[in-house]
Amino acid sequence: AAVDAVDAPRAACGYCGTPVSHGEDNETMVAALVSNGVLKTEEAIQAFRVVDRGGFVRVCAPERYEEAYLDQPVELPLKSSSTSSDPDLYVQMSAPHVHAIALEQLV
């Protein structure tokens, strides 16, 4: 028998088990984080609405913009820094649910 989408298991982070909260843009990503119970407080929800993850990706790695609202880490190249100019060095922007969990602990 076919399984209804409502009854289908949600994908979860392989590290912490948090439900994955993908979006197509900032608002749908925030809505998924709320729906999955990751973002809970109005302060944290508002912070996520105001600080658009896509802006960081667009500036630092425009070629990876399609990944901006996926609930997964995004590698951002270190284009030029005081510590290195190696084009193969990256920093990792954590998955949105990781930032949400941390922010909820602070508010």
Secondary structure, 3 states (H helix, E strand, C coil): CCCCCCCCCCCECCCCCCECCCCCCHHHHHHHHHHCCCCCCHHHHHHHHHCCHHHHHHHHCHHHHHHCCCCCCEEEECCCCCCCCCCCCEEEECCHHHHHHHHHHHC
